[in-house]
Amino acid sequence: MARHSTSYELFGEQVELLKFPELEDKIRRVVGEYSLLKRRIDELEGLLKIRELELEEANTKIRGLNEERDSVRTKVDSLLDMLQDISV
């Protein structure tokens, strides 16, 4: 197939019409890649929200365990003080 060099004048420069299919292909690839990346970003943002919720749950559990530990420590200290008063 013979290529015809069709061109026209645009702002003082010649533009070849044969370049348009190449440009269209490149634009289609960029738009396709953008769509894939956008979906991946949405997926990763969803995963991040899940992880943030899991982290918050873990932090809440840790706070509860720390409070429980402090409560047990206070009770043990109180019992030790009582035992110390008895043995004196």
C-alpha positions as CSV (number, residue, x, y, z in Angstrom):
1,M,0.0,0.0,0.0
2,A,1.5,3.3,-1.1
3,R,1.6,6.1,1.4
4,H,0.5,9.4,0.2
5,S,2.1,12.4,1.9
6,T,-1.0,14.4,2.5
7,S,-0.2,17.6,4.5
8,Y,-1.7,21.0,5.2
9,E,-0.4,24.3,6.5
10,L,-1.1,25.1,10.1
11,F,0.3,28.3,11.6
12,G,3.0,28.4,9.1
13,E,4.1,24.7,9.6
14,Q,3.2,21.7,7.5
15,V,1.4,18.9,9.4
16,E,1.3,15.5,7.8
17,L,-2.1,13.7,8.1
18,L,-0.3,10.4,8.3
19,K,0.8,11.2,11.9
20,F,-2.8,11.3,13.2
21,P,-3.3,7.5,13.4
22,E,-0.1,7.2,15.3
23,L,-1.2,10.0,17.6
24,E,-4.6,8.4,18.0
25,D,-3.0,5.1,19.0
26,K,-0.8,6.8,21.5
27,I,-3.7,8.7,23.0
28,R,-5.8,5.4,23.2
29,R,-2.9,3.7,25.0
30,V,-2.5,6.6,27.5
31,V,-6.2,6.7,28.2
32,G,-6.2,2.9,28.6
33,E,-3.3,3.0,31.0
34,Y,-4.9,5.9,32.9
35,S,-8.1,3.8,33.3
36,L,-6.1,0.8,34.7
37,L,-4.1,3.1,37.0
38,K,-7.3,4.8,38.2
39,R,-8.9,1.4,39.0
40,R,-5.7,0.3,40.8
41,I,-5.7,3.5,42.9
42,D,-9.4,2.9,43.8
43,E,-8.5,-0.7,44.8
44,L,-5.5,0.4,46.9
45,E,-7.5,3.1,48.6
46,G,-10.2,0.5,49.5
47,L,-7.5,-1.7,51.0
48,L,-6.0,1.2,52.8
49,K,-9.3,2.0,54.5
50,I,-9.7,-1.6,55.5
51,R,-6.2,-1.6,57.0
52,E,-6.9,1.7,58.8
53,L,-10.0,0.1,60.4
54,E,-8.0,-2.9,61.4
55,L,-5.3,-0.7,62.9
56,E,-7.9,1.3,64.9
57,E,-9.4,-1.9,66.2
58,A,-6.0,-3.2,67.2
59,N,-5.2,0.1,69.0
60,T,-8.6,0.0,70.8
61,K,-7.8,-3.5,71.9
62,I,-4.3,-2.5,73.1
63,R,-5.7,0.4,75.1
64,G,-8.2,-2.0,76.7
65,L,-5.5,-4.5,77.6
66,N,-3.3,-1.7,79.0
67,E,-6.1,-0.5,81.2
68,E,-6.7,-4.1,82.4
69,R,-3.0,-4.5,83.1
70,D,-2.9,-1.3,85.1
71,S,-6.0,-2.4,87.0
72,V,-4.4,-5.8,87.8
73,R,-1.1,-4.1,88.8
74,T,-3.0,-1.8,91.2
75,K,-4.8,-4.7,92.8
76,V,-1.6,-6.7,93.1
77,D,0.2,-3.7,94.6
78,S,-2.7,-3.3,97.1
79,L,-2.5,-7.0,98.0
80,L,1.3,-6.8,98.5
81,D,0.9,-3.8,100.7
82,M,-1.7,-5.7,102.8
83,L,0.7,-8.7,103.1
84,Q,3.6,-6.4,104.0
85,D,1.5,-4.9,106.8
86,I,0.7,-8.4,108.2
87,S,4.3,-9.5,108.3
88,V,5.6,-6.4,110.0
